[in-house]
Amino acid sequence: MRGRLISVLCVLGEVSAGETDLGPPKQRCLLAALAVDAGQVVPVDRLLDRVWGDDVPRRGRETLHSHVSRLRQVLAGGEVSIAHRAGGYVLTGPVDLHRSRELGAAGRTESPAEAVRLLTEALALWRGEPLAGLSGGWAEEVRDRLDRERLALTHDLVDARLGLGHGAQLVAELAARAAELPLDERVAGQYLRALHQAGRTADALEHYRRVRASLVAELGADPGAALQELHAQLLAGAPGTARAVPRQLPAAPTPFVGRREELDRLDAAVAGSNGTVVISAIAGAGGIGKTWLALHWAHERAASFPDGQLFVDLLGFTPDNAPLDPAAVLRGFLDALGVVAEQIPAEPHAREALFRSLVADRRMLVLLDNAATAEQAVPLLPGGHTCTVLVTSRRVMTTLIARHGARHLDLTVLGDADARTLLELRLGASRLAAEPDAVSSLLDWCRGFPLALGLLAGRALTNPGLSLTLLAAELRESGLDALDDNDPLASLPAVLATSHRALTTEQQRVFGLLALAPGPDISLPAAAGLTGLSAAATTRVLRELQTASLLFQDARGRYAMHDLIRGYAVTTAFPDETASQRLTDYYLHTLCAATLAFNPYQSMVDPGPLSEGVLPGSFADSAAALRWLDAEYACLSALLRQAVQEERHELVWQLVWTVHLYVHRRGHHQEDLDIWRMGIEATRHLPTVEDRVRAHRFLGRAHVRVGMLDEAARDLEHAIALTLEHGLIRQQAYALIDLAWVWERRGDDHQALHHARQAVAVAREGDDEQLVASALNLVGWHAARVGEYDVARSHCEEALQVHVAHDYRTGIATTLDSLGYVDHLTGRHREAITRHRQSITMLRELGFAAEVLAEVLEHLGRPHAALGEQEQARVAWSEARQLYLQADRIADAERMRELIEHLG
């Protein structure tokens, strides 16, 4: 009785009257409700719901307790018992249902032979229909679940037997099951395997066709990946499939130059594959040499792929051709792999599966050249772990990198030496040596762009009488048009045009605008101002252009184009005056903010209203402002020169006046001279006389810095004449200060002191405390130089008080240096050292030019030397010497070297 009772508890089948009487249906249902959760407490409310559903009797709990009591009597003396626990009841003891589950779980992890034994034992514990004789919602639900559980065990047993090669013995059983479950893909797969093992592969392929047709008709879907893969394996093993070894690589490119680093990276990718398929995605602009690199590497490493090399030009960016359909490419690959035409599946997914199966264990190279998108390449990726794939594209293959582990290789221009070598290999060393200047011009124009170099070499080779000098002149005159051709593959504009056509309208607009922006590169905020897009939208478009290899981002986060790509982009752009004004507004307003951040006392031009949507930058401190100016100066300089060319005189003056302090602070003396010459010209067309005076003054100062003292004096005297004529007192004082500097450089300190004193007198008339303080400091400096030390100290101390009161840090720093100089000359060397060090600290914080720091470091070395502190003096003068060299002040650097030698 015990064995039968336990079986009843497993399958919950009806018990014959001659055996154990389990009582009425509700009592048997109660036993089932406890058995399915054997070993777990089943709450009373759940038991009531399982046994009676919505028809719980009025005294349901008492009735339930009564059924439990009677069941306990039936089970008394056996291994199964029912116990009361808090809130419910629990059935304990061996139950075949749970034993079957344990055996099934173990069987799924064992070898096929052991799995067959365990799963057969598990299925033997199932006898009869689950919950036979019981009705109600819960019973029906459990019965359905247990039926599915038994079927899953049956499937697992079939898989194990197929693993042992028992397919022929299973054909009949699986044929019946496949007819019963025509849309069950697991059953279909088992039937296919059984037929194949029975030697009936053709029948298996035909059954797959019927199953696929049924799935499409009934569910509107193709078979899943597992069934497709099995079908491909059967196809691969079918008669007529030979083990072909394709050799599809085109001829190796010649001449091939450079790219050693990129070749090494491809080698490293294969060497470090660790048993996984290697995918290297080579990206770069059209004509940059992606295909040449891939083919050169493939030919060099051909011996590493004994099972063959597949190659296809996917025509992703080829004029007058649409990108190839991956399904068509797969047909060609399968043909190359020896699959006869009638066995190549019509469905793309089936072709993919067959291709992966055929190359899964082969050491092959698959070179997918000129891919339009990652989506075009993905269906052509092999399975297995032994293949290597090279994909070239003008687009960055983000999907391949993120989802398929591809190694990204970004291809850029050739270096100068490699570019020259390429020309030499094509044209011959003697031809290059005959016209060195023309060769330099050609190389400078191409900037390492391989296609441009190749096309130039082709022009020279096909026209041997054409001198390289004339060719260079043609390039300067015609630009990209000189490399245009009726053959789109021999035309640089045509190659770039295919990339342009692949862009969206918005991307094309931004591409053209970027080419019109002045300067060698552009930042994200400036690009947002130019395009009128939000920062997020601008980032998205710039990233897309970068993905298309038409733009690159450098380590500083700035965006730029190769000169040849920019030259093409200009031809696609439509002039947009609003875009130009937005960019100008961004630069001018941000420049004003930056200048005020590191010198709040700088008088500022009115930059005018902002164009709608433009967001200028702001700066927390002078260091941040100087970083922005360092990054943007080349663009600001280009904008200034563009404004000069377009005769936008007011903008020229606004830019000159706002940027000059930075130029001076960084010690760019020649640039300073150039911009003030532009400023002078601009003020001739503007009504404000004071601006004209400023321009002459600052041009004079620029002339001093480059040693053109006569020109400086002329500029400043002209400025003073204008101030006297128009009553501009402040400007007159400033001009006298500048003139004192000229006389100092001429070596006449008495004349310099005379002009400094005049500056103080005029400044006091203007009631400008800071201006007076600057003039007082100058008097102090020159008084010290002529030996009037008391006068020097009193004037400098008065100047320092004013500068400190106004927190004018530049004035404080320069005056501290003057006081240190006075202290040194009067024997107060320790005080001089303190003053100079304070000045140096402030000048560094303010970002002053190298030569300004050098002068104060020179001053610092002298009191150290006077105190016998030779090492400290050597340190100060050595740094001063380096800074003088940096500022191209060679004579001063030599003087520092001599001072250091005299220290001994």
GIVEN-V329868 format. One record per run of one state. SS is the DSSP state (H for helix, E for strand, C for the rest). FROM is the first residue (numbers start at 0). LEN is the number of residues. If there is no record, write none. Layout:
SS_FROM_LEN ; SS_FROM_LEN
This chain:
C_0_1 ; H_1_10 ; C_11_13 ; H_24_11 ; C_35_6 ; E_41_2 ; H_43_9 ; C_52_7 ; H_59_16 ; C_75_5 ; E_80_5 ; C_85_2 ; E_87_5 ; C_92_3 ; H_95_12 ; C_107_4 ; H_111_13 ; C_124_12 ; H_136_27 ; C_163_3 ; H_166_14 ; C_180_4 ; H_184_13 ; C_197_3 ; H_200_19 ; C_219_5 ; H_224_12 ; C_236_10 ; E_246_1 ; C_247_12 ; H_259_12 ; C_271_6 ; E_277_6 ; C_283_6 ; H_289_11 ; C_300_1 ; H_301_3 ; C_304_4 ; E_308_5 ; C_313_12 ; H_325_11 ; C_336_4 ; H_340_3 ; C_343_4 ; H_347_12 ; C_359_5 ; E_364_7 ; C_371_2 ; H_373_5 ; C_378_9 ; E_387_6 ; C_393_4 ; H_397_7 ; C_404_2 ; E_406_4 ; C_410_5 ; H_415_12 ; C_427_1 ; H_428_6 ; C_434_1 ; H_435_11 ; C_446_3 ; H_449_13 ; C_462_5 ; H_467_16 ; C_483_4 ; H_487_3 ; C_490_1 ; H_491_10 ; C_501_3 ; H_504_12 ; C_516_5 ; E_521_1 ; C_522_1 ; H_523_8 ; C_531_3 ; H_534_13 ; C_547_4 ; E_551_2 ; C_553_5 ; E_558_2 ; C_560_2 ; H_562_10 ; C_572_4 ; H_576_22 ; C_598_23 ; H_621_24 ; C_645_3 ; H_648_17 ; C_665_3 ; H_668_15 ; C_683_5 ; H_688_17 ; C_705_3 ; H_708_18 ; C_726_2 ; H_728_17 ; C_745_3 ; H_748_17 ; C_765_3 ; H_768_17 ; C_785_3 ; H_788_17 ; C_805_3 ; H_808_17 ; C_825_3 ; H_828_18 ; C_846_3 ; H_849_17 ; C_866_3 ; H_869_17 ; C_886_3 ; H_889_13 ; C_902_2
